Amino acid sequence: MIIPHRELSPEALQGIIEDYVTRDGTDYGAIETPLQHKVVQVKRQLDKGNYFILYDMELQTTVIVSKDQLPDKLGVEN
């Protein structure tokens, strides 16, 4: 299920994005980028429709994925 990021409270959105950018495997290159800068980058991608927040009701988890990582069944057009 796609969660519209604009419908989340600022605090909830901040928490989801911070969780995403601090996970192992999230790579921003050779130079360390400050947390707040990473958050701004991800928020921009959400605003542009390049990233989406998905909620898995079975696992009760939230993830951020790029548009090309979305499952086809969610029906977001390219």
Backbone as a chain_set.jsonl record, in Angstrom:
{"seq": "MIIPHRELSPEALQGIIEDYVTRDGTDYGAIETPLQHKVVQVKRQLDKGNYFILYDMELQTTVIVSKDQLPDKLGVEN", "coords": {"N": [[0.838, -1.16, 0.0], [0.63, 2.158, -0.938], [1.631, 4.978, 0.824], [0.557, 8.208, 0.943], [2.859, 10.717, 1.156], [2.397, 13.374, 1.778], [0.222, 13.349, 3.395], [1.012, 12.582, 5.846], [1.963, 13.436, 9.212], [4.33, 16.077, 9.891], [6.236, 15.161, 11.74], [5.986, 12.354, 11.666], [6.67, 11.84, 8.986], [9.313, 12.795, 8.956], [10.484, 10.958, 10.739], [10.179, 8.513, 9.337], [11.711, 9.019, 7.047], [14.24, 9.536, 8.219], [14.739, 7.034, 9.354], [14.987, 5.536, 7.025], [17.262, 6.749, 5.721], [19.288, 6.178, 7.49], [19.669, 3.495, 7.537], [21.586, 0.497, 7.148], [23.471, 0.062, 4.207], [22.449, 2.137, 2.73], [23.679, 4.251, 0.515], [25.499, 7.156, -0.038], [27.667, 7.957, -1.416], [31.261, 8.656, -1.517], [31.888, 10.723, 0.214], [30.947, 11.722, 3.412], [27.643, 12.549, 4.163], [25.701, 14.959, 5.848], [23.04, 14.076, 8.124], [20.633, 15.641, 8.027], [20.808, 16.767, 5.491], [20.594, 14.492, 3.887], [17.975, 13.783, 4.526], [16.566, 15.943, 3.416], [17.166, 15.524, 0.704], [15.852, 13.074, 0.186], [13.219, 13.802, 0.773], [12.749, 15.64, -1.285], [12.785, 13.901, -3.477], [10.528, 12.368, -2.897], [8.579, 14.381, -3.129], [8.8, 14.932, -5.86], [7.82, 12.637, -6.944], [9.471, 10.536, -7.461], [10.257, 8.811, -5.486], [8.578, 6.615, -3.197], [6.517, 5.961, -0.34], [5.978, 2.94, 1.147], [3.719, 0.802, 2.817], [3.657, -2.198, 4.512], [1.145, -4.179, 5.334], [0.982, -6.728, 6.403], [3.513, -7.252, 7.558], [3.708, -4.973, 9.007], [5.427, -2.812, 8.467], [7.29, -0.015, 7.21], [8.625, 1.265, 4.231], [10.819, 3.048, 2.021], [10.845, 3.415, -1.407], [12.247, 3.592, -4.713], [10.696, 4.818, -7.72], [11.069, 2.977, -9.812], [11.358, 0.656, -8.386], [8.924, -0.048, -7.459], [6.326, -2.395, -6.928], [4.627, -3.868, -9.693], [1.893, -4.257, -9.365], [0.954, -2.102, -7.94], [0.423, -0.044, -9.606], [1.486, 2.537, -10.432], [2.1, 4.978, -12.783], [4.727, 5.417, -15.208]], "CA": [[0.0, 0.0, 0.0], [1.377, 3.409, -0.987], [1.212, 5.987, 1.797], [0.857, 9.551, 0.436], [3.715, 11.368, 2.163], [1.839, 14.683, 2.154], [-0.842, 13.139, 4.374], [1.628, 12.268, 7.129], [2.386, 14.584, 10.007], [5.755, 16.35, 9.674], [7.042, 14.326, 12.627], [5.963, 10.984, 11.152], [7.452, 11.828, 7.755], [10.715, 12.94, 9.358], [10.911, 9.695, 11.322], [10.282, 7.498, 8.28], [12.859, 9.355, 6.206], [15.464, 9.324, 8.999], [14.938, 5.586, 9.438], [15.45, 5.112, 5.7], [18.617, 7.211, 5.384], [20.283, 5.677, 8.438], [19.775, 2.031, 7.409], [22.78, -0.053, 6.503], [23.307, -0.14, 2.779], [22.052, 3.371, 2.063], [24.968, 4.813, 0.122], [25.447, 8.498, -0.597], [28.953, 8.267, -2.024], [32.486, 8.569, -0.729], [31.917, 11.796, 1.21], [29.859, 11.616, 4.388], [26.642, 13.601, 4.025], [24.967, 15.139, 7.104], [21.717, 13.471, 8.179], [19.581, 16.553, 7.582], [20.933, 16.905, 4.038], [20.029, 13.268, 3.328], [16.527, 13.88, 4.698], [16.083, 16.899, 2.408], [17.268, 14.876, -0.604], [14.793, 12.077, 0.065], [11.937, 14.523, 0.713], [12.629, 16.163, -2.655], [12.442, 12.788, -4.367], [9.127, 12.071, -2.609], [7.787, 15.47, -3.718], [8.852, 14.81, -7.327], [7.2, 11.383, -7.37], [10.504, 9.557, -7.794], [10.283, 7.868, -4.37], [7.277, 6.385, -2.588], [6.498, 5.289, 0.953], [5.125, 1.761, 1.124], [3.427, 0.178, 4.101], [3.316, -3.608, 4.414], [0.194, -4.429, 6.421], [1.274, -8.026, 7.012], [4.696, -7.105, 8.406], [3.57, -3.704, 9.717], [6.664, -2.064, 8.271], [7.267, 1.056, 6.225], [9.866, 1.403, 3.474], [10.835, 4.015, 0.931], [11.384, 2.8, -2.618], [12.217, 4.439, -5.907], [9.596, 4.528, -8.624], [11.343, 1.758, -10.577], [11.318, -0.491, -7.479], [7.545, -0.31, -7.065], [5.702, -3.576, -7.52], [3.715, -3.537, -10.783], [0.494, -4.303, -8.938], [0.55, -0.844, -7.314], [-0.144, 0.739, -10.685], [1.979, 3.904, -10.616], [2.566, 5.114, -14.159], [6.051, 6.022, -15.399]], "C": [[0.893, 1.236, 0.0], [0.77, 4.379, 0.032], [1.552, 7.36, 1.216], [1.636, 10.354, 1.49], [3.169, 12.713, 2.617], [0.718, 14.565, 3.192], [-0.301, 12.765, 5.751], [1.926, 13.549, 7.894], [3.866, 14.831, 9.721], [6.661, 15.457, 10.519], [7.119, 12.89, 12.122], [6.813, 10.874, 9.889], [8.942, 11.917, 8.06], [11.252, 11.621, 9.897], [11.102, 8.602, 10.284], [11.506, 7.761, 7.414], [14.165, 9.121, 6.957], [15.759, 7.832, 9.144], [15.516, 5.069, 8.128], [16.915, 5.498, 5.459], [19.686, 6.701, 6.344], [20.423, 4.153, 8.39], [21.099, 1.647, 6.777], [22.499, -0.256, 5.025], [22.817, 1.076, 2.028], [23.33, 4.141, 1.781], [24.784, 6.171, -0.531], [26.795, 8.918, -1.174], [30.093, 8.231, -1.034], [32.557, 9.61, 0.387], [30.705, 11.658, 2.127], [28.939, 12.832, 4.269], [25.897, 13.737, 5.349], [23.544, 14.577, 7.011], [20.645, 14.395, 7.606], [19.625, 16.764, 6.076], [20.343, 15.681, 3.337], [18.503, 13.305, 3.396], [15.931, 14.808, 3.642], [16.109, 16.265, 1.017], [16.127, 13.877, -0.817], [13.433, 12.767, -0.028], [11.716, 15.109, -0.675], [12.195, 15.081, -3.628], [10.998, 12.328, -4.137], [8.221, 13.109, -3.265], [7.707, 15.367, -5.237], [8.149, 13.559, -7.841], [8.2, 10.338, -7.818], [10.648, 8.484, -6.72], [8.868, 7.766, -3.812], [7.464, 5.716, -1.238], [5.502, 4.142, 0.843], [4.942, 1.24, 2.539], [3.005, -1.261, 3.842], [2.434, -3.948, 5.602], [0.486, -5.747, 7.139], [2.444, -7.923, 7.988], [4.645, -5.872, 9.291], [4.872, -2.918, 9.689], [6.471, -1.032, 7.172], [8.627, 1.122, 5.559], [9.701, 2.509, 2.449], [11.493, 3.328, -0.253], [11.35, 3.805, -3.754], [11.091, 3.971, -6.811], [9.819, 3.217, -9.382], [11.39, 0.507, -9.705], [9.901, -0.855, -7.048], [7.036, -1.602, -7.694], [4.68, -3.148, -8.58], [2.264, -3.449, -10.334], [0.015, -2.994, -8.296], [0.115, 0.189, -8.352], [0.278, 2.196, -10.796], [2.553, 4.0, -12.005], [3.915, 5.811, -14.219], [5.97, 7.308, -16.146]], "O": [[1.799, 1.358, 0.825], [-0.445, 4.567, 0.086], [2.73, 7.654, 1.012], [1.126, 10.628, 2.576], [3.452, 13.147, 3.734], [0.315, 15.561, 3.793], [-1.063, 12.646, 6.711], [2.117, 14.611, 7.302], [4.585, 13.904, 9.349], [7.729, 15.045, 10.066], [8.186, 12.276, 12.145], [7.585, 9.927, 9.738], [9.742, 11.185, 7.475], [12.36, 11.214, 9.546], [12.074, 7.848, 10.342], [12.251, 6.837, 7.084], [15.106, 8.564, 6.392], [16.916, 7.419, 9.063], [16.437, 4.252, 8.133], [17.716, 4.662, 5.039], [20.875, 6.785, 6.037], [21.222, 3.586, 9.136], [21.656, 2.389, 5.969], [21.415, -0.696, 4.644], [22.77, 1.057, 0.798], [23.986, 4.626, 2.703], [24.001, 6.316, -1.469], [27.035, 10.105, -1.394], [29.931, 7.837, 0.121], [33.224, 9.388, 1.397], [29.577, 11.498, 1.662], [29.389, 13.978, 4.275], [25.495, 12.726, 5.925], [22.926, 14.602, 5.946], [19.836, 13.966, 6.783], [18.58, 16.924, 5.446], [19.67, 15.813, 2.315], [17.821, 12.912, 2.45], [14.904, 14.489, 3.042], [15.175, 16.449, 0.237], [15.514, 13.846, -1.885], [12.586, 12.36, -0.824], [10.596, 15.073, -1.185], [11.349, 15.308, -4.492], [10.319, 11.939, -5.087], [7.215, 12.76, -3.882], [6.675, 15.677, -5.833], [7.906, 13.433, -9.041], [7.834, 9.364, -8.477], [11.104, 7.376, -7.002], [8.067, 8.692, -3.933], [8.438, 4.997, -1.015], [4.339, 4.342, 0.493], [5.871, 1.235, 3.348], [2.102, -1.515, 3.045], [2.904, -4.0, 6.739], [0.261, -5.865, 8.343], [2.379, -8.44, 9.104], [5.441, -5.735, 10.22], [5.357, -2.43, 10.71], [5.597, -1.167, 6.316], [9.659, 1.047, 6.226], [8.586, 2.858, 2.062], [12.564, 2.735, -0.125], [10.545, 4.736, -3.764], [10.596, 2.852, -6.674], [8.885, 2.439, -9.574], [11.457, -0.602, -10.235], [9.696, -1.851, -6.354], [7.292, -1.865, -8.869], [3.952, -2.176, -8.382], [1.493, -2.651, -10.868], [-1.187, -2.793, -8.126], [-0.499, 1.195, -7.999], [-0.526, 3.023, -11.227], [3.404, 3.194, -12.381], [4.218, 6.679, -13.399], [6.994, 7.946, -16.391]]}, "num_chains": 1, "name": "protein.A"}
